[in-house]
Amino acid sequence: MAQNIKPTPEAHPNDRWAGGIVLIGIGVLVLVVNLVKSDTLAMLVLPLLGIAFLAWAFFSRRFPLVIPGSILLGLGVGVVLAWQMTTTTDEPKGGVVVLGLAAGFLAIALLAPLFEKVRAWWALIPAAILAVVGVPLLMGDQGIRFLEVVGQWWPLILVAVGLYVLFVPRRGQKN
């Protein structure tokens, strides 16, 4: 009995070069950070990793690499910005990091059309959720109270979506 085995896609010649260069770059970067023991350089590891993955994605034309690249870059920029802040409270700093991560997910959706036949609308969902959390965190105590209320009542959204799924017919479908 023959199995239905799908052929693996041929590796693009750029994949090997891009992968090798990215791995060498990451290795050199982390080694330098370990040897120099610089906080500033250590803060740049995440955004530089994100840039490396994005470069690899565009060089090899592989969209899946955009996902870790965008997330690492967004998170890294958020961490760097929060680190640069001189506030005395942690809430605004946390909000900046969360918004950086939201920007990373947004970048996935925005970069997807640059790749053939790729749509990543799904990335807008975590981007929106992270933004809804990040903005109130920037507001301090008032924002925290808002998030507590939202945290208690957000399940009503699931109830509403469930009711919609049950009672709103799809196009071309009879009840």
Secondary structure as GFF3:
##gff-version 3
##sequence-region A 1 175
A	DSSP	alpha_helix	13	36	.	.	.	ID=ss1
A	DSSP	alpha_helix	39	43	.	.	.	ID=ss2
A	DSSP	alpha_helix	45	60	.	.	.	ID=ss3
A	DSSP	three_ten_helix	63	65	.	.	.	ID=ss4
A	DSSP	alpha_helix	66	84	.	.	.	ID=ss5
A	DSSP	alpha_helix	91	111	.	.	.	ID=ss6
A	DSSP	three_ten_helix	112	114	.	.	.	ID=ss7
A	DSSP	three_ten_helix	121	123	.	.	.	ID=ss8
A	DSSP	alpha_helix	124	138	.	.	.	ID=ss9
A	DSSP	alpha_helix	141	153	.	.	.	ID=ss10
A	DSSP	alpha_helix	155	167	.	.	.	ID=ss11
###
